Amino acid sequence: MGGTNSTGIDEPVVLFEPGATVAIREIWDGRVWYARPATVVRDEPNLTMLHVPPHVTAKEPVDRAEQPLRIPTTEWTLHDARRGDTWNLSFAFPDTPYSVILGYEGTGALREYYVNLQTPLARSQTGFDVVEHILDVTIPPDRSSWAWKDEDELAEAIDEGLFTEEDAAWFRYWGERAVEHVLLREPPFDDDWSSWRPDPAWPQPVLPEGWDLVPA
């Protein structure tokens, strides 16, 4: 997917073609914490757009009692979790610690803008990896307001030593920048994405082979 070869020269980044199936993985402590299959809508030097359709099967973390986990405070395993009727379209930008996810109802109606605070996308052999920053932002379709989400889980993560108060302040800073990005209708949010639909020729994505392999 690009990088530095044996001569020390940077190799060009290999971009995914529209319609390609990839794995979006959340990584924690060198392990996959969550993985979902997605379809590449656009993969360009300044913008990556990914589509997660309804009814795909993701891998979600559970504890020893097979109860779902929200933050990695204990040992976990991954089990299959099938998505419902809703679907989404995400936008990520180079060196930017958030993505903006447009959530749609099964009817196709735009439900929300959702700011996912995370490390910038890192390319893997099967798609893209991030580290979740837990705190998120929700924005209604008319962009009339915004609100923090999962503040309690971030507080728990700080108590458990996963993040510091300084980290949290940095997450909030970038959350506010993301809100400005959406509310001020800066590109690509100057376009109306409410009627966007995936190419009907795209296959239903499944996690590609090797999705569970994380380089040491």
Secondary structure, DSSP 8 states (H G I E B T S, - for coil): --EE-TTS-EE------TT-EEEEEEEETTEEEEEEEEEEEEEETTEEEEEE-TT-EEEEEE-TT--B-SS-SS--EEEEEE--S-EEEEEE-TT-SEEEEEEE-TTS-EEEEEEEEE---EE-SSEEEE-EEEEEEEE-TT-S--EEE-HHHHHHHHHTTSS-HHHHHHHHHHHHHHHHHHHTT-TTTTS--TT----TTS------TTTT----
